[in-house]
Amino acid sequence: MGSISTGQHDADAHGQELARNSHHQHEATAAQFTIFQTLTAVSIAEGQADGIVSKLEAGTVAGAHTWISESSAPHACEPRFEDG
């Protein structure tokens, strides 16, 4: 049983990707909490600290969306996009 079927390999790769994403999300949540705690420790009001953390998060999401948009071929022009 030396070979892995393509389906098995794809499932393993997908599982590894999900595990990586979960790990990054956990780290991001911990970092957000640390930033929130730090801001409140220096007398920033909780509401203001929450707003700052939310803006950081929104900027990160917007940046990721921009990267994906610029890296993906538009559906109508896929062959031209791939040819450069």
N, C-alpha and C positions, 0 to 999 in steps of 0.2 A: 504494500500500500504506500509506495514511495511518492506518488504524485497527488497533488491536491487539485480537485476540480476547480474550474474557473469560478463557479458559483461559490464554492467554499472559500476560495481566496478573496473574492469580492466581499463576502460576508465578514471575513476576518478583518479586512482593510477597513470596512465600514465601522465595525465594532471598535477598532483602534482609533479611528477618527472621532467617534462619539466620545470615547474615553478621554482623548486629548481635549476636546471641546469642553467636556464636563470639568476637567481639571482647570482649564483656563477660566471658566466661569466662576469656579470656586475661588480661585486666586483673585479675580477681579472683585468679587463680593467682599473678600477679606480686606483688600486694599481700600475699597470704598468705605468700609467701616472704620479703618484706621484713619483715613483722611477726615471723616466725620468726627471721630473722637478727638483728633488733634485740633481741629477747628474749634470744637466746643471747649477744649482745655485752655485755649487762649481767648476765652470769653466771647467767641462768636455765638450768637443766638442759634438755638437748634434749628429753627426755621430757615435762617440764612445759610447755615452750614448744609442743610438738606438741599437747598437751592443750588449751592455751589457744586455739591457732589452730583446732583441731577444734570447740571449743565456740562460737567466733565463727561458724564456718561452719554449724554446726547451728542456731544462732539465726537466721541469715539464711534458711536453708531453711524453718524453722518460720514465720518472719515472712512469707515469700513464700506459703507454703501457706495461712496464715490470710487473707492478702489475697485470694488466689484463691477460697477458700471463701466469704468474705463478699461477693465480687463476682459470684459465679456463682449462677444460679438453681438451686434444688433440682429434680431431674428431675420429681418428681411434681407440683410446683406451678408449673411454668414460666409458664403464662398469667397466674396471679395475681401472680407475681413481676414480670412485665413491666408489669402494670397498676398496680403500686405498692401 
